[in-house]
Amino acid sequence: MRARELGLDFGTLPTGKFNAITDVPGVTVGHVSLIHGQGKLIPGQGPVRTGVTAILPHGGNLYTQKCPAAVFPFNGYGKSIGMMYVEEMGICENPILITNTLSVGAA
């Protein structure tokens, strides 16, 4: 259930058709989940339960066509790479990747 379905309203702007990030023209989102193996964890062998979500702010070349960006740490515990750069420069020039804390270096 979405927050708006509970009567919670955030901000002043209207939502898009699907109330999703992909309502913004040009924004694309991809996701991969890896689920492999069963039983007790054996380091280096599995089982595996992980995933990553990738957000592309527009369909062009992010390095040559940078877009405005800002950051906000939700809880201050997760590992964030590139946060200081975005705070100082105010731009995004890479895909945005979201994964679990221990996979940040691999993403």
N, C-alpha and C positions, 0 to 999 in steps of 0.2 A: 504494500500500500504506500502511495506517495504522500508526502506531507500535505500537499494541497488538497488531497482527498479527505484529509482529517480537518480541513478548515484552516490550516496554517498557511499564512501568506508571507513570502519573503520578498523584500524589495518593492520597487514601484513600477517596474516594467512588466508588460504582459508576457505570458509564456508563449512558446511556439506551439505548433499543432500537436506535437507529441510530448511536450514538456521535457525535452531531452537535449543534450549538448549538440546532437546532430541536427537539431532544428536550425542551427546557425549555418547559413549558406557557406559551403566550402569545407566545413569541418567534417573529418572522417575519423572513425574509431574502429580499431581492430583488437581482437582478443584471442589469446591462445591459452588453453589449460592443458597441462601435462599430468595425466593420471596413469601410473604404470606400476604394476606389482601389488603384492599383498603381504600381510604379516609384519613381523618385527623389522625395524629399520636396521639395515646393515650398511654402514657408511661406504660410499662408493658403488653400491649395488642397488639400493632401493629399499622399500618402495618409494616412488616419487609422487608428490602432490604439490604442484606449483603452477604458476601462470603469470602472464604479463598482459597489460592493456596498453595499447599505443594510441595516442591522440595526435592527429595532424591538423593544425589550425587552419590550413588552406591547402589547395591542391598544387601550388607552385613549389619552387625551390626555396625552402625556408632560410637557407644560408644567404641567398642573394635577395630574397624578398622577405625580410624580417617582419615580424608582426609585434604590436604592442603586447606587453605581458606584465604581470604582477604576481606576487606570491603571498601566501598566508599560511603559517604553520598551524595546523589544526591542534596538535597536542605536544609538539616539540620533542617527541620521542623517536619517530621514524627517521630514517636516513634520507636526506634530500641532497641530491647532487645538482649543482648549478644554481642553487637558490640565491647565493650572494651575487652572482653575475646578473641574474634577472633583477634583483633589488637595485643594483648600481646602474645597469644599462637600460632597464625598462623594456627590453625586447626579448623575443624568443626566436632562436635560429636553429632549433633542433626539434625532432619529435618529442612529445611528452610521454614518458614511459612510467607506468605504475606497476609495482610488483611487491613481493614481500621483502621485509628488511634484509634478510640474509642473501637475497638474490640481486640486490642493487648493483653490485659490481659486475654481474654477469649480463644484466639487461643492456 
